[in-house]
Amino acid sequence: VPGVLVPYPYAVDNHQFYNAQEIAKHGGSWLLPHQNFTPRALTLLVKDLMEAPQKLLYASERFRALDKKMSIKSLAQQLLTV
């Protein structure tokens, strides 16, 4: 399920931002950095998605495809480290 990702800005090495950025880059979510997270910004994003539900379907498909891609990559990395 795609979502609006608001990474915690004080996470070690800003890893939450980079993970969220990767998912958003592939179209599987929407990234709203903490410093930009306002009621207005969230309202505009939700309004846009409600007016264009095909964006939700597209993001869902992209997230599902990314999830499979990341799972395969993770499995390959685990096998190579054994």
N, C-alpha and C positions, 0 to 999 in steps of 0.2 A: 504494500500500500504506500503510495507516495505521500509526502507530507511537507510541511513547512518546517525547515530545520533552523533552529536558533542556537548555534553553538555557544557553550559556556566560554566566555572570553578569557578566563583565568586557568583554563586547563593546561596541563603540562605540555610545553612545546606547541601550544595552539592546535593540538591534534584533532579536536572536534571540528574546528573550522576546516581543516584540510580534508577530513573525511567527508564532511557535508559538501564541500566544494566539488569533490570528485563525483558525488552522486548527482548534484545539480548540473554539473557540466555535461553529464550524459542524459539529462532530461528527466531524471527519476524523482526529482523533488524541487522545492524552491528554497533557496538559501536567503535567510534574512539575518544578517549579522546583528549581534546584540546591540551595537551602537545605533543601528537603524530600526530596531524593533520598537515601534510605537503603535498605539491603537490605530492611528490613521494608516500607517503602512500596512498593517495586518488587514484592516478593513478594505483597503483598496485591492489587496491581493485576493481576498476571499470574494469580493464583489466581482472581480475579473473572472475568477474560476466559476462562479455561479452563472455568469453570463456566457461562458464558453465551456460547457461541461466536457467538450471533446478534449480539452487540455488535460483534464483529470484522467480520461481514458488513455491518452497518449503517455502521460507520466507513469501511469500504472504499468503499461506495457514496457516502457523503458526501464522502470525500476525492476520489474520481473526479469528482464533480459540481463540487466546489470547484476542482479543477485546471482543468477546462474553463472555469469562470467566470473564474478568474484569468488564464488564457491569453487569453481574449477581451478582458478589461480591459487587459492588458498590450499587446496588439496595438493596441487603440484609442488608448491613450496614446502609443504610438510613432508612430502615424499622425498624431496631432494635433500632435506636436512637429516634424514634418518641414516 
